[in-house]
């Protein structure tokens, strides 16, 4: 029987999704519950099987360091400008602070090549160490350490053994992963649980490090402190490279930038859509998907966000990842890939897991990789156009990709597809898919002119004009509002991309009517739904929350049509829904503010950056004095 510990008892309520802290070393990620419990961590990388998975089942592994008998902290925060989390507890008789970090260090492979990096290495690298520092700042506190990994998504309990002569190091192996637990506390075992307890008095401090590679963990508190400081400075120096406006919303931009960096898989440059799988989009529901992969459609918005904030290196790494997979595809470009570029992402269910708050099934893999989604061509051509605009040069390698992807778009744009929301119902002629095919042809024509191939530019521009006319002829209702797909009357939030992508100018009456219709008719308490499930054949009968990315798209669109006051009010409301650590899941229940879906969600943070920057720039423009 599993020992009863804080934050890990069978039957305990699950912490709200928004209350988790997010850690990353740009290869591995972890989620920390308010109780101090690591409830989600996959090794050796963020899309590997979980080692701690109690966010999906209370018996699937956990790692807690905190005060004995007290679960609810007094406060939790990131050390400013970092991915280092600090949790403070008050217990009767004392105050305790736990600091958590996935350590970063200098580049490790000076005399050998890394087995994982495809991108040019930086001066820093993941240490493959989860460090947890404990400090009593007042009075005295009984501290407990409980580490119970369960390998392979909760299927293989750990078998611990001591390493060395004393009680300060333990090892466990399973599913191809070797864990080493190092601490200045005395570690003992209770079955598959590694545990320690100690009484700390004011000024006392301890450390525990979990490591999983050949890189050495710290072996003393002093060494642990030094490496923690290195990690803190690393993140602060990284953030300092960015360009952030002097504005009350700057902290949201900075946290979004740090979160996107944390979701970036450094060896390849790919940006994961989220750090988790199967966190439900509706409480107790079955809309539970694995988002630990990278979507091609994220690329244009990711590049825009990174370039806007001054992170050209990260933008370029993601861009080169996208072009690598496009070049390798030769035939058909998929909508999504593994973080290492792998193509096959077979989907299965883990029926032995109860799911977050009993939301089942728990899925790993994502069979949407096999879907036909026509936005993929516009996304990649739009990304190439953004990249080339900064250089005004289009080399042979990129041109070959452009030709292939534009021609694929032109060969397929008349066909129905599954749309950008990956519906699992019947394919339709989705408006957003046609618009993205137009983007492929339109941006392709612009790239052809940069290349100097004016015959190709003319042919592609004619195709873009044909797609444009087809959308205007078939995607508007009698009010002049863009609908979800041809022949539909239902609205779809993806139509908000029409002005953002430049399909029509923002002052076009049809754009204005569409934006206001979505704001008024596809919203719950001002927050935007993707679509109304009752009006869309998406393969499911359950409802879902409002999609936060769509709400941020609405902010951007409102700015563009001149509704700045309304845009600012909505943006302020959305920012107020941020988690206590300024993070976002995929969706928000508009009636309770509860976060739903996978967490933290890259696409939401990308849209936040876009929307906030649109509002700030519009405010600056309003403040400009008129010309004399």
Secondary structure as GFF3:
##gff-version 3
##sequence-region A 1 628
A	DSSP	three_ten_helix	17	19	.	.	.	ID=ss1
A	DSSP	beta_strand	21	24	.	.	.	ID=ss2
A	DSSP	beta_strand	29	32	.	.	.	ID=ss3
A	DSSP	beta_strand	37	42	.	.	.	ID=ss4
A	DSSP	beta_strand	50	52	.	.	.	ID=ss5
A	DSSP	beta_strand	62	67	.	.	.	ID=ss6
A	DSSP	beta_strand	75	78	.	.	.	ID=ss7
A	DSSP	beta_strand	85	91	.	.	.	ID=ss8
A	DSSP	beta_strand	94	106	.	.	.	ID=ss9
A	DSSP	beta_strand	124	148	.	.	.	ID=ss10
A	DSSP	beta_strand	150	150	.	.	.	ID=ss11
A	DSSP	alpha_helix	151	154	.	.	.	ID=ss12
A	DSSP	beta_strand	156	157	.	.	.	ID=ss13
A	DSSP	beta_strand	161	162	.	.	.	ID=ss14
A	DSSP	beta_strand	169	174	.	.	.	ID=ss15
A	DSSP	beta_strand	177	183	.	.	.	ID=ss16
A	DSSP	beta_strand	188	190	.	.	.	ID=ss17
A	DSSP	beta_strand	193	201	.	.	.	ID=ss18
A	DSSP	beta_strand	205	211	.	.	.	ID=ss19
A	DSSP	alpha_helix	221	240	.	.	.	ID=ss20
A	DSSP	alpha_helix	250	262	.	.	.	ID=ss21
A	DSSP	beta_strand	264	265	.	.	.	ID=ss22
A	DSSP	beta_strand	270	271	.	.	.	ID=ss23
A	DSSP	beta_strand	294	295	.	.	.	ID=ss24
A	DSSP	alpha_helix	298	308	.	.	.	ID=ss25
A	DSSP	alpha_helix	312	329	.	.	.	ID=ss26
A	DSSP	beta_strand	336	337	.	.	.	ID=ss27
A	DSSP	beta_strand	348	349	.	.	.	ID=ss28
A	DSSP	three_ten_helix	356	358	.	.	.	ID=ss29
A	DSSP	beta_strand	363	364	.	.	.	ID=ss30
A	DSSP	three_ten_helix	367	370	.	.	.	ID=ss31
A	DSSP	alpha_helix	375	389	.	.	.	ID=ss32
A	DSSP	alpha_helix	396	412	.	.	.	ID=ss33
A	DSSP	alpha_helix	431	451	.	.	.	ID=ss34
A	DSSP	alpha_helix	454	474	.	.	.	ID=ss35
A	DSSP	three_ten_helix	493	496	.	.	.	ID=ss36
A	DSSP	alpha_helix	497	500	.	.	.	ID=ss37
A	DSSP	alpha_helix	509	521	.	.	.	ID=ss38
A	DSSP	beta_strand	523	524	.	.	.	ID=ss39
A	DSSP	beta_strand	527	528	.	.	.	ID=ss40
A	DSSP	three_ten_helix	533	535	.	.	.	ID=ss41
A	DSSP	beta_strand	546	547	.	.	.	ID=ss42
A	DSSP	alpha_helix	548	560	.	.	.	ID=ss43
A	DSSP	alpha_helix	564	576	.	.	.	ID=ss44
A	DSSP	beta_strand	585	588	.	.	.	ID=ss45
A	DSSP	beta_strand	595	599	.	.	.	ID=ss46
A	DSSP	alpha_helix	602	623	.	.	.	ID=ss47
###
